[in-house]
Amino acid sequence: MDRLYEELGFIAYYFHWTHDDIMNMEHAERRRWCDEISRINRKMNDDTDKKNVFDVFGKR
């Protein structure tokens, strides 16, 4: 359950999507958006090879 709240918070914080929109996604889709947010942050910070502080869920 903690992982669900982490995903919800992460996506809502960065994309400002509603709770209902995020909860209606399958787990795999939420994970994909978390990965995408992390990728965007790594790219914006020119930090593609190092661990990024925004990469909460880790590289896959």
N, C-alpha and C positions, 0 to 999 in steps of 0.2 A: 504494500500500500504506500510506503514511503516513496518508492520509485515513481509511482503514479503522480504523487504530489510534486516531486521534483520536475517531472516532465511538464506537468501543467504550469507550474510556476515559470519554468524556463521559457516555454513557448509564449505564454501570456505576457511575460515581461518584455520580450524582444519583439514580438509581432502584434501585441495588443489584441489578440483574438479573445473571444468570449469563452467563458467556462463551458457553455453548452457546445460551442463549435469544437473545442478541443476534446471534450468528453465523447463526442459523437465519432471521433476517429478511432480506428483500430490501433492497437498498441504499436504495430509495426509502422504505421503511418506517423504516429507521434514521435517514435524513435527517429524516423527519417527526417522529420522537421528539426528535431534536436541536433542531429548530425549536420544538417544544412546550416543552422544558425551558428554552430561552432565553426564550420568551414568558412562562412562569411566573416566571422570575427578574426580567424587566423589570417585570411587574405587581407582584410583591412589593416591588420597590424603587421603585415609582411612577416609573418611568423609561421610559415607553413611547415617548417621542420621541427620546431620546438613545441613543447607543451604550452598550451594557451590557457590563461586563467579563466577564459570563458568556456573552455572545452570541458564542461561539467561531466559529460558522459564518456569522455575519452574517444580517441580516434578508433575507427574500426577498419 
